[in-house]
Amino acid sequence: LTAQIIDGKAMAAELRAELRLDVEKYIQQKHETPAVVVVLVGGDAASGVYTKAILRAAEGVGMAVRLEQMPARTSSEELQTLLKTLNDETSTHGVIVQMPLPVQLSQQMVADTVLAEKDIDGISPRSAGNLFLGLPSFLPATAAAVIEILERTHTPLDGKRVVVISRSNVVGKPLALMLLQKHATVSICHSRTRDLTALTCQADVLVAAAGRAQMITAAMVKPGATVIDVGINENPDGSSGIVGDVDFASVQNVAGAITPVPGGVGPLTNLLLLKQCMQGAWLSWQPGV
Ligand code: NAP
């Protein structure tokens, strides 16, 4: 068996084209350009690169985008004041605060301050609560990207066994809840899980997001399973480039479908922020109001 390789780049191109049309339609109907604001406080080289990628992606689909860059010494009050201003700005539809923050600033404060309606990265307690209750909610972008891939590949989930390796707030937990809403039987695994292989071998869909290079080997995968690799890790052999949590070379001979790293989940993540921003923008606007 050779797995179908899920082409995240092609899927991203498709989604980008759909978003471009959606943005055009929104501008025509509302006479306003949907807008995202990215807040970057201090930030290392990596945050700079991530921020630029979000800005480029938003511009690429025709959305308005603004960078609010604040110095590393910014106080909690200063950041909170900016976030409240963005909450009140009717022309701003989505707010993304780039993590990690400088030590004096708390992620919790940010999550508590950004209005749930503008929380397009799904970090606020209200977004998490809505998701928990099965109400419409923004998802953290990576979890949303995994769902997007499963939907676009028409992967059956109803009654299927899904194993998610991660209980993190940004990937594992939101993903598991979303999969539950889609009627999958979900197991959440983590670093204390005993006999991981016994669980992964039963998975019709296996999502690996542990951040452990190539930990999923062919022996851990049920023949024909769909394997989604969220991991981004340095290559253990020391060579440049990144590898996933899945040992792609061996697993592709067992799985039914598999995402590569790079070129799988990664290309979709930022676009899901924008997709969610558009969903929020449409919801906040009703004709004639
Ligand atoms: P994280 O907060 O460190 O979470 C990792 C999770 O995996 C934790 O729940 C941990 O368990 C579990 N885990 C670690 N080692 C394990 C093992 N040997 N067996 C079973 N479970 C194990 O990491 P994260 O921020 O969610 O990111 C996870 C990975 O996804 C990283 O490689 C990251 O670079 C990548 N990522 C990719 C994208 C993308 O766009 N593709 C976006 C975000 C993150 P405990 O809870 O017990 O510690």
Residues whose N, C-alpha, C, O or C-beta is under 5 A from the ligand:
A	BS01	NAP	T142 I165 S166 R167 S168 V171 C189 H190 S191 R192 A209 A210 G211 R212 V230 G231 I232 N233 V265 G266 T269
